[in-house]
């Protein structure tokens, strides 16, 4: 099952929502933490093994937003 993790910056955190899974919301410091966090949460919420999920990380940045650290934009998406 492919899950799209919509990520938005807020006060030094990435707020993550997965619309396809009711109640699946979390936060992480770095985008490279999203996949593991979402797989773990989806596994618990849906009572399925983590291996059943693939995660597509979809960061949302306002057009004029320039992250303080360039690696924010270099995190691979799946």
ABEGO torsion letter per residue (X at the ends): XBBBBBBBBBGGBBBBBBAABBGBBBBBABAAAAAAAAAAAAAAAAGBBAAABBBBBBBBBBAABBBABAAAAABBBX
